[in-house]
Amino acid sequence: MTLRLKFLGSGTSVGVPMIGCDCAVCTSSDPRNKRFRPCVLVETPDKRVVVDTPPDFRSQCLANNVRDADAVFITHTHADHVLGLDDVRRFCVRRGGPLPLYAAREHLEMLSRIFPHAFDPALRQSGWPQLDGVPIEHSQPFQLGSTRVTPLQLPHGRSSVTAFLFENNTTSLAYVTDCKPVPQPVIERLRGVSVLVLDALRHQPHLAHLTVNEALGVVEQVRPGRAYFTHISHELDHALTESRLPAGVRLAYDGLVVEV
Amino acid sequence: MTLRLKFLGSGTSVGVPMIGCDCAVCTSSDPRNKRFRPCVLVETPDKRVVVDTPPDFRSQCLANNVRDADAVFITHTHADHVLGLDDVRRFCVRRGGPLPLYAAREHLEMLSRIFPHAFDPALRQSGWPQLDGVPIEHSQPFQLGSTRVTPLQLPHGRSSVTAFLFENNTTSLAYVTDCKPVPQPVIERLRGVSVLVLDALRHQPHLAHLTVNEALGVVEQVRPGRAYFTHISHELDHALTESRLPAGVRLAYDGLVVEV
């Protein structure tokens, strides 16, 4: 094991349960049907990274005793993926300085508009979030300690999203959320990845997200060692959905740890 | 009773417990020491209003079974007060249309930049948040159904904050968070209010927030029927702090209901 991923959130934009919904999943007592918005902690042999910071980020850190990270990666700037970013201020207090945030240029620009107090050194104050934006180039690998990370661009409705492929000599892990479709060059780049985490919103078609069947189609083409579906809506009961998935494909849940 | 206030959150910007803090309050088992970021639900005889939408807003609605509101009031646009605004999308689904959001012009402009998809009718989509911005003028009362609301401007560090005074023929309630100092004209306008909810961060002085002693000084001048302190940091243990407060002054906690 050289890579470890923990799901801090596996739900769609409104989470599960949804506010004001009395459906069987939203009122379920199965803790795997309680889903914060999408966020994962990735631990490499020498670094810890959080991917995305949903509005639930503080609650997610408390629930999982996450106290610090070496970097933040951002997939895209939709509200459900970034509006908890201010809460990395606690990481900055702990490390005594700014935290690197890796994102595509368009996403860095948007984040700088929402969180000027975090990105502009002239505005920074002790106790506030402090972020050093690191622009990434899609399909251009960079090193995160001993691990090679390749950011990949995918379409997501009217915008685009960054997937992250973590690789070292023995293993690999790809985190691919909020996308539709998965372009053929991305499928080829991911082929044979040890673990694939993939968007699978629900059964009903959606303009900007994969359905479970569409995600299964991607899995068939990528042929990962294992796959985990995430960004899950209240249409999917955990136990029922998992019981119908093929071998090697699981549904993520908050708190799930995957060792790669 | 003609006004009812419920605290959905009574904590400071980082909440209590804070990420990565092992102090006695952050590790306390007293549920009154678990504080989401500041948010209240105000119910008048004919309207329900949420004041501020912290990042915790979805969790706060779920914890308190809040499914809808007639309006959102915003005190100011710091992250801990507004970054859960996207989650009012569930209220919009329920009501089948946009929700009015009352805020000062400067705050409306900032919110429109952070949430363009909610404010710009050309970008709106079914299932997304839909907000009709209603600009308020400080010190100019407006009607919310049968209740008169007067927004009042107070200084808050380098920015300013809006307090809301709810009044009808028999009673009154003021929600005054994130401020320092409380200007004399505001003290005079609030004098004798039935219930005063007031910023009281901690004991140690802060540039932009009242300490407990400073808040007690304001209470002495305003002479409300009762006062509740909010926006509380981890420095204040609930039971210990309350035991030292004078008669008629209490410390708020998440879930507390005040009938006015």
Interface residues (C-beta under 8 A of the other chain):
Chain A: S13 V14 G15 P17 M18 I19 G20 C21 P55 D56 F57 R58 S59 C61 L62 V66 R67 D68 A79 D80 L83 G84 D86 D87 R89 R90 F91 R94 R113 I114 F115
Chain B: S13 V14 G15 P17 M18 I19 G20 C21 P55 D56 F57 R58 S59 C61 L62 V66 R67 D68 A79 D80 L83 G84 D86 D87 R89 R90 F91 R94 R113 I114 F115
